[in-house]
């Protein structure tokens, strides 16, 4: 998945309308930070007493957010050069 496609999906998931990407790495880091805060708020909501239907919806949203976090971290990791390998060669 490309970076632009990932950012577009996450923006729709988080409901961001006026989000502008300055750079790839900075934008990804910012989105991952927002996804993590969304994950924390969902977990807090799940701790309280809620109806079965609401709980199921929150669990589904949590699964989607967790998946986006994993994908975002993988893309971010791929953007950074393999610095540790380069240091060992010199």
C-alpha positions as CSV (number, residue, x, y, z in Angstrom):
1,X,0.0,0.0,0.0
2,X,1.3,3.4,-0.9
3,X,1.8,6.2,1.5
4,X,-0.8,8.5,-0.2
5,X,-3.4,5.7,-0.2
6,X,-2.7,4.9,3.5
7,X,-3.0,8.5,4.5
8,X,-6.3,8.8,2.6
9,X,-7.8,5.8,4.4
10,X,-6.6,6.9,7.8
11,X,-8.0,10.4,7.2
12,X,-11.4,8.9,6.5
13,X,-11.2,6.6,9.5
14,X,-10.3,9.4,11.9
15,X,-12.8,11.8,10.2
16,X,-10.1,14.4,9.4
17,X,-11.2,16.9,6.8
18,X,-8.6,19.7,6.9
19,X,-5.5,17.5,7.3
20,X,-2.5,18.5,5.1
21,X,0.6,16.4,4.6
22,X,3.8,18.4,4.9
23,X,6.2,15.5,4.4
24,X,5.8,11.7,4.2
25,X,7.6,10.9,7.5
26,X,6.1,13.8,9.5
27,X,2.6,13.1,8.2
28,X,2.8,9.4,9.0
29,X,4.2,10.0,12.5
30,X,1.4,12.5,13.1
31,X,-1.3,10.1,11.9
32,X,0.1,7.2,14.0
33,X,0.1,9.5,17.0
34,X,-3.6,10.3,16.4
35,X,-4.4,6.6,15.8
36,X,-2.8,5.7,19.1
37,X,-4.9,8.4,20.9
38,X,-8.0,7.1,19.3
39,X,-7.1,3.6,20.4
40,X,-6.7,4.7,24.0
41,X,-10.0,6.5,24.0
42,X,-11.7,3.4,22.5
43,X,-10.1,1.2,25.2
44,X,-11.4,3.6,27.9
45,X,-14.9,3.5,26.5
46,X,-14.8,-0.3,26.5
47,X,-13.9,-0.4,30.2
48,X,-17.1,1.3,31.1
49,X,-20.5,-0.4,31.2
50,X,-22.0,-0.2,27.8
51,X,-24.6,-2.0,25.7
52,X,-23.7,-5.1,23.7
53,X,-24.3,-3.3,20.3
54,X,-22.1,-0.3,21.3
55,X,-19.4,-2.7,22.6
56,X,-19.4,-4.6,19.3
57,X,-19.1,-1.4,17.3
58,X,-16.2,-0.2,19.5
59,X,-14.4,-3.6,19.2
60,X,-14.7,-3.4,15.4
61,X,-13.4,0.2,15.4
62,X,-10.5,-0.9,17.7
63,X,-9.6,-3.7,15.2
64,X,-9.6,-1.2,12.3
65,X,-7.5,1.3,14.2
66,X,-5.0,-1.4,15.3
67,X,-4.7,-2.6,11.8
68,X,-4.0,1.0,10.6
69,X,-1.4,1.5,13.3
70,X,0.4,-1.7,12.2
71,X,0.4,-0.7,8.5
72,X,1.5,2.8,9.4
73,X,4.4,1.6,11.4
74,X,5.5,-0.8,8.7
75,X,5.4,2.0,6.0
76,X,7.3,4.3,8.3
77,X,9.9,1.7,9.0
78,X,10.3,1.1,5.3
79,X,10.9,4.9,4.7
80,X,13.9,5.0,7.0
81,X,17.1,3.6,5.6
82,X,18.7,0.6,7.1
83,X,21.1,2.7,9.3
84,X,22.3,-0.2,11.5
85,X,23.4,-2.2,8.5
86,X,25.3,0.7,7.1
87,X,27.1,1.4,10.3
88,X,28.4,-2.2,10.5
89,X,29.9,-2.0,7.1
90,X,32.0,1.0,7.8
